[in-house]
Amino acid sequence: MNSSKSSLAFSYELTARIDGANTTRAVDTSCPLVEASLCAGYPARATGQALGNEAAALALLERIPLEHVGRGLELRLLRGELRARHDCRTAILDFDRVLGAHPSRSLDERALYGRATCRRSVGELAGASADFGAYLARYPDGRFAATVRGLSR
């Protein structure tokens, strides 16, 4: 493996081969690692449209052993956020894992909010309420604070 490529880029190439692609898609290694799964090989970024293909990004993140790549915790959170759009029960597992690893403040904030919204979505109202309360206690001026406060009205 070319050491200048990220493990995510290499995994993307492997995914392309596994999926039967005739050629390996080029990976824009100028993208931050966390965005690589969203913009790797997709023209949407170059055209100024929304970032790449979220379904493909999620498929890639499902295949990568996140414990063995750089920034795996951040990628796990991204996977949880993508999963939350269609499968909150599974997303909660990713959010739990991120929160259990004592992440940085920015990852903690996103994971706590994500878990709270997913718990609310699946009807775990006591857990959602506890998470929303913890969110406001930790991040009273956080990026989701206004949304959380709006839920209690």
N, C-alpha and C positions, 0 to 999 in steps of 0.2 A: 504494500500500500504506500502511496506517495505520502510522506510525512507532512507535506504542506496542506493536505486536505484534512478537513475536520472529520471526525468519526461519523458525524451526521451526514456529511456529503458522501462519504464512502458507503454508508448504509443506504442512501438514496440511490446510488448507482446499483448496488446489489438488488434493491427493490425493483428497479427498472428491469434488470436482467431476469429476476424471478418472475415478474409479470409478463415476460415474453417479448419485451421490447427488442427490436432489431439492433438498435444502437443505444449506447449509454447517454443519457441526457447530461448536458453540461450543468454544473452547479455554480451559481454566482457566489463565489466565496467571499465577496465583499459584504454580503448580508451578515448581520449578526447571527450567531448560531441559533438563537431562539427563533429567528425569522426564517432560517434556511428552509425549514420544512414547508413554509408557506410560499416562498418565492423561488425555490430551486427549480430551474428549468421551465418556469411558466412565464409567458410573455406579458401577463397582466401587469406586472410591476413596471416593465419598461414603457407600457402605454399609459401609465398614470391611473389605471383603473385600480379597484380594490385589490389588496394583496391576493396572490395566487389562489389555488384550489384548496379550500379547507378540508374537503372530503379526502383528497389525496394526502394532505398533511396529517390528518388523523390516522389514515391507513399506515402511513410511514411510522408515526409515533407508536402505533400498536405493535409494530414489528421490532422496534429497536429495544434491546435490553437496557433500559434507562439507568440501571445501576452501574453500567460499565462505560458510560460516555460522560464527557465533560459537561458540566451544567445539567446533569440529569434531573436534579430537583426542579429546576426551572422548566425543563421539558416536560416533566411529570405534571406540573401545574398547567402548562399549556394544553397538554392532553386532556386534563380534567376540564378545562374551560371549553375545549372543543366537544368533548363528550357531553357536557352539560346541555348542549343545544338539542340533544336527542335522547340521552340516556342518563338521567340524573342519578339513578341508583349506582351505576358504575362510576360516574364522576365523583361521587362522594368518597369512594375508596381512594382515588387519587388525592383529593383534598385532605383526607385524613392522613395519608402518608406524608404529604408535604408538611402539614401542621405538626405531625409527630417528630419531624426531623429538625424542629426549631430553626426555621428559615430566617432569612433577612426580613426586615420590616416590610419591604415592598412585596415579597412573596407571601409573607404571612397575611398581609392585608387582603391580597387577592384570593388566597386560599380560604380564608375565614369567610369572606363575603360569598365566594362561590359555593362553599359548603352550606352556608345559611340559606341561600336562594334555592339550592337543590333540595335541601331538607323541606323547605316550605313547599316546593313543587311536588314532592312525593307524599306530602301529608304528615311529615314528622314535625308537627307544629311546636312541640316543647323544645326539641333540639334546635329548630330554626330560631325560636325566640331567644334561647340561650346564646346562640352564635351571634345574632344581631345585637344583643346586649353586650356581649364581649367585644364585638366590633366597635361599637360606639364608645365603650370604655377605653379601648386601646387607641382608636383613631377618631377622636371627636371631630376633627377637621379633615378626615380622609376623603379620598376621591368618591367613595360611595356613601358617605355619611348623610347627605341630603336625601338620597334615595331610601336609605334605611329609616331615617326619621319620617319620611313620607308614608312608609308602610304602617306605622303605628297610628295613623289618623283614621 
